[in-house]
Amino acid sequence: MPIVNVQMFSGRTQKEKDRLAEAITEDIVKILEVTKEEVIVVFTEEPHGNWYASGVRL
């Protein structure tokens, strides 16, 4: 059972997340040859102030 974790900044609409989950699921089904019922996509959203790169807040 493939489980995909997507971490991103908060603020995307539910429609955008739905479309992204559908696209990710479609690709996993094609590449790993599993059914779409086996694929789980989990979104973790955090505010911009919680992300840093090279010690600098994004």
CNS distance restraints for C-alpha pairs under 8 A (distance, minus, plus):
assign (resid   1 and name CA) (resid  38 and name CA) 5.13 0.50 0.50
assign (resid   1 and name CA) (resid  39 and name CA) 6.05 0.50 0.50
assign (resid   1 and name CA) (resid  40 and name CA) 7.64 0.50 0.50
assign (resid   2 and name CA) (resid  28 and name CA) 7.90 0.50 0.50
assign (resid   2 and name CA) (resid  38 and name CA) 6.67 0.50 0.50
assign (resid   2 and name CA) (resid  39 and name CA) 5.17 0.50 0.50
assign (resid   2 and name CA) (resid  40 and name CA) 6.36 0.50 0.50
assign (resid   3 and name CA) (resid  39 and name CA) 6.07 0.50 0.50
assign (resid   3 and name CA) (resid  40 and name CA) 4.72 0.50 0.50
assign (resid   3 and name CA) (resid  41 and name CA) 5.88 0.50 0.50
assign (resid   3 and name CA) (resid  42 and name CA) 7.49 0.50 0.50
assign (resid   4 and name CA) (resid  39 and name CA) 7.88 0.50 0.50
assign (resid   4 and name CA) (resid  40 and name CA) 6.23 0.50 0.50
assign (resid   4 and name CA) (resid  41 and name CA) 4.81 0.50 0.50
assign (resid   4 and name CA) (resid  42 and name CA) 6.15 0.50 0.50
assign (resid   5 and name CA) (resid  41 and name CA) 6.05 0.50 0.50
assign (resid   5 and name CA) (resid  42 and name CA) 4.86 0.50 0.50
assign (resid   5 and name CA) (resid  43 and name CA) 6.07 0.50 0.50
assign (resid   5 and name CA) (resid  44 and name CA) 7.33 0.50 0.50
assign (resid   6 and name CA) (resid  41 and name CA) 7.35 0.50 0.50
assign (resid   6 and name CA) (resid  42 and name CA) 6.06 0.50 0.50
assign (resid   6 and name CA) (resid  43 and name CA) 4.88 0.50 0.50
assign (resid   6 and name CA) (resid  44 and name CA) 6.15 0.50 0.50
assign (resid   7 and name CA) (resid  43 and name CA) 6.01 0.50 0.50
assign (resid   7 and name CA) (resid  44 and name CA) 4.81 0.50 0.50
assign (resid   7 and name CA) (resid  45 and name CA) 5.95 0.50 0.50
assign (resid   7 and name CA) (resid  46 and name CA) 7.81 0.50 0.50
assign (resid   8 and name CA) (resid  43 and name CA) 7.61 0.50 0.50
assign (resid   8 and name CA) (resid  44 and name CA) 6.48 0.50 0.50
assign (resid   8 and name CA) (resid  45 and name CA) 5.19 0.50 0.50
assign (resid   8 and name CA) (resid  46 and name CA) 6.54 0.50 0.50
assign (resid   9 and name CA) (resid  45 and name CA) 5.39 0.50 0.50
assign (resid   9 and name CA) (resid  46 and name CA) 5.11 0.50 0.50
assign (resid   9 and name CA) (resid  47 and name CA) 5.55 0.50 0.50
assign (resid   9 and name CA) (resid  48 and name CA) 5.83 0.50 0.50
assign (resid  10 and name CA) (resid  45 and name CA) 4.75 0.50 0.50
assign (resid  10 and name CA) (resid  46 and name CA) 5.21 0.50 0.50
assign (resid  10 and name CA) (resid  47 and name CA) 5.35 0.50 0.50
assign (resid  10 and name CA) (resid  48 and name CA) 7.39 0.50 0.50
assign (resid  12 and name CA) (resid  16 and name CA) 6.28 0.50 0.50
assign (resid  12 and name CA) (resid  17 and name CA) 6.90 0.50 0.50
assign (resid  13 and name CA) (resid  17 and name CA) 6.46 0.50 0.50
assign (resid  14 and name CA) (resid  18 and name CA) 6.02 0.50 0.50
assign (resid  15 and name CA) (resid  19 and name CA) 6.17 0.50 0.50
assign (resid  16 and name CA) (resid  20 and name CA) 6.16 0.50 0.50
assign (resid  17 and name CA) (resid  21 and name CA) 6.02 0.50 0.50
assign (resid  18 and name CA) (resid  22 and name CA) 6.19 0.50 0.50
assign (resid  19 and name CA) (resid  23 and name CA) 6.22 0.50 0.50
assign (resid  20 and name CA) (resid  24 and name CA) 6.11 0.50 0.50
assign (resid  21 and name CA) (resid  25 and name CA) 5.99 0.50 0.50
assign (resid  21 and name CA) (resid  41 and name CA) 6.18 0.50 0.50
assign (resid  22 and name CA) (resid  26 and name CA) 6.13 0.50 0.50
assign (resid  23 and name CA) (resid  27 and name CA) 6.35 0.50 0.50
assign (resid  24 and name CA) (resid  28 and name CA) 6.23 0.50 0.50
assign (resid  24 and name CA) (resid  41 and name CA) 7.87 0.50 0.50
assign (resid  25 and name CA) (resid  29 and name CA) 6.12 0.50 0.50
assign (resid  25 and name CA) (resid  36 and name CA) 6.35 0.50 0.50
assign (resid  25 and name CA) (resid  39 and name CA) 6.26 0.50 0.50
assign (resid  25 and name CA) (resid  40 and name CA) 7.85 0.50 0.50
assign (resid  25 and name CA) (resid  41 and name CA) 7.61 0.50 0.50
assign (resid  26 and name CA) (resid  30 and name CA) 6.37 0.50 0.50
assign (resid  26 and name CA) (resid  36 and name CA) 7.29 0.50 0.50
assign (resid  27 and name CA) (resid  31 and name CA) 6.03 0.50 0.50
assign (resid  28 and name CA) (resid  32 and name CA) 5.54 0.50 0.50
assign (resid  28 and name CA) (resid  33 and name CA) 7.33 0.50 0.50
assign (resid  28 and name CA) (resid  34 and name CA) 7.41 0.50 0.50
assign (resid  28 and name CA) (resid  39 and name CA) 7.54 0.50 0.50
assign (resid  29 and name CA) (resid  33 and name CA) 5.08 0.50 0.50
assign (resid  29 and name CA) (resid  34 and name CA) 4.99 0.50 0.50
assign (resid  29 and name CA) (resid  35 and name CA) 5.87 0.50 0.50
assign (resid  29 and name CA) (resid  36 and name CA) 5.98 0.50 0.50
assign (resid  29 and name CA) (resid  39 and name CA) 7.82 0.50 0.50
assign (resid  30 and name CA) (resid  34 and name CA) 7.51 0.50 0.50
assign (resid  34 and name CA) (resid  38 and name CA) 6.60 0.50 0.50
assign (resid  34 and name CA) (resid  39 and name CA) 7.83 0.50 0.50
assign (resid  35 and name CA) (resid  39 and name CA) 7.25 0.50 0.50
assign (resid  46 and name CA) (resid  50 and name CA) 6.46 0.50 0.50
assign (resid  46 and name CA) (resid  51 and name CA) 7.84 0.50 0.50
assign (resid  47 and name CA) (resid  51 and name CA) 7.66 0.50 0.50
assign (resid  48 and name CA) (resid  57 and name CA) 7.88 0.50 0.50
assign (resid  48 and name CA) (resid  58 and name CA) 6.19 0.50 0.50
assign (resid  49 and name CA) (resid  57 and name CA) 6.41 0.50 0.50
assign (resid  49 and name CA) (resid  58 and name CA) 6.77 0.50 0.50
assign (resid  50 and name CA) (resid  57 and name CA) 7.40 0.50 0.50
assign (resid  51 and name CA) (resid  57 and name CA) 5.80 0.50 0.50
assign (resid  51 and name CA) (resid  58 and name CA) 5.60 0.50 0.50
assign (resid  52 and name CA) (resid  56 and name CA) 5.14 0.50 0.50
assign (resid  52 and name CA) (resid  57 and name CA) 4.23 0.50 0.50
assign (resid  52 and name CA) (resid  58 and name CA) 5.39 0.50 0.50
assign (resid  53 and name CA) (resid  57 and name CA) 6.51 0.50 0.50
assign (resid  53 and name CA) (resid  58 and name CA) 6.78 0.50 0.50
